[in-house]
Each structure stands twice: as structure tokens, then as C-alpha cells.
């Protein structure tokens, strides 16, 4: 049962990464194609907050809670399921920590700069 929950956490982790990385691409594509939802303030704030959280973890040297939970559920000797093996291959790489920290911070700056290049629309109360 623990392996099942570890797989669920891994899929959630994958979806989080997809939101962060894919979200930026969709904002740029959507801005070019006139998709209004890419200027949604709440979406943009959530997107920026997600990558700032990741970059902040990396800067202070804290491991991602999702990774900690997954590892705890898997235990040291537990085999990964088919899904877990493939998602792990997509998510995890063997580079020095400074490479990831630099990448996360640069990506966060790029997401923040996108607020300037593709501004989010603010909602105004309708009067009358």
C-alpha cells in the first residue's frame, strides 16, 4: 500500500513540475495566440509562487517535501512501480546541487519577467 501512495505522490510531483515548466510555455504561446486565460491574475500568481517556492527551497538547501514523503513511503529496499520508474527518469537527474539552484532561480526570474512581457489582467468591480 505504501508503494501505491508513493506513486501517487510521484505523479502529483510530476504534475507540479508540468505546471511550472509547461505554464510558462503556455503563457508565451497563449499571449501570441490571444488566449485570454493566460493573463488570469490568479493563474499567474500561482505559477510564480510555485517556482519561487522551488527556488527558495534550493537556495536554503531544503529538500522538496514531495520527494521526502515519496522516499519515506518507498523505504530503502522497496522496488518502484512501472509508473514510478518512468516518472523518476523524467524528474530526477544527477547534477551538482548548484546547477539545480541556478536553474531554479533563473527560471523564477524568467517567470517574474514574463509578468512584464505578458501582463496579467486585473479584475475591476463592475459599477452600475
N, C-alpha and C positions, 0 to 999 in steps of 0.2 A: 504494500500500500504506500509506503514511503517513496518508492520509486515513481509511482504514479503522480504523487504530489510534487516531486522533484521535476518531473516532466512538465507539469502544469506551470510551475514557476519558470522553467526554462522557456516555455512558449510565451508566457507573459513578458519575460525579459526580451525575447526576440521581437515581440510586438512593440515594446517600448523603444527599442533601437530603431525599428522600422519607422515609428512615428517621428523620432528625432531626425534621422537621416532623410527619410522619404518626405517628411513635412517640408523641409527646406526646398527640396526639388520641386515639390508640388506648388509651393508659393511662387517660385520663379516661373514655372510653366504656366500656372494659373494666372499670374499677372500678365503674361504675354498673350494669353488666350481670352482674357477678360472674365475669368471666373470670379464672381463676387465673394464666394465663401473664403477665398484665401486672404481676404482683407478683414475677416472677422476678428475683432479685438480679442475675444476670449480664446479662440484657437491660437492666435499669435502669442498671447501671454503664456498659455500653457506650453506651447512649443519652446519658447525662450526659457521658461522656468525649468523645463525638463533638461535642456542641455547645460544650463547654469548649475543645476544640481549635480550633474555628472562631472562637470569641470571642477566644481567645488570639492567634490569627493576626491578627485585626483590630486588637486592642489594640496589638500590637507593629509593625503595618504590614507584615506578611509576606503575600505573595500565595499563594493556595491552590496546593499542588503539582500538583493535578489540572489546574487552569487553565494553569499554566506548561507542563506536559507537552503538553496539548492544543494550546496556541498554538505550541509548538516543532514539533510534528508537522505542523501545518497550514501553517506558513510564512506570510509576509506576503501572498502573492498567491493562495493556494490557495482554491478555492471550497469552501463547506460542502455536505455532502450534505443530502438532504431531512430526515433524522432530526436532523442537527446544527442545521439552521436552526430547527426547531421546539423542540428542547430548549433551545437558546440563548435563544429568546424567553421560555421559562418560567423559566430560571435567572438570566438577567442583565438588570439594569436600570441606567439611567443616573441615579444619585443621587450626591450627595457622599459621600465615604468615612465621614464621621462618622455619617451616617444608618445605614449598614450596621453600623458598630461598635456604635452604641447598640442597634440591633435585636438583634444577636447577643448582647450582654451581657444585655439584658433577657430574651431567650429562655432563655439559660443559667440565669439566676436563677429563671425560671419552672419550668424542668425540675428544678432543685435543690429548689425549694419543693414540687414535686409529690412528692418523697420524703417530705415531712412529711404532705401531704394524703392520699397514696395510698402507704403504706409498702410497701417490698419485703419479701418473706418471706425470712428467713434459714434456711438449712438446718442442721439439727441431726443429729448422728450418732445413729443408732438404737442403743439399748442393749438387750441381752438377746437 
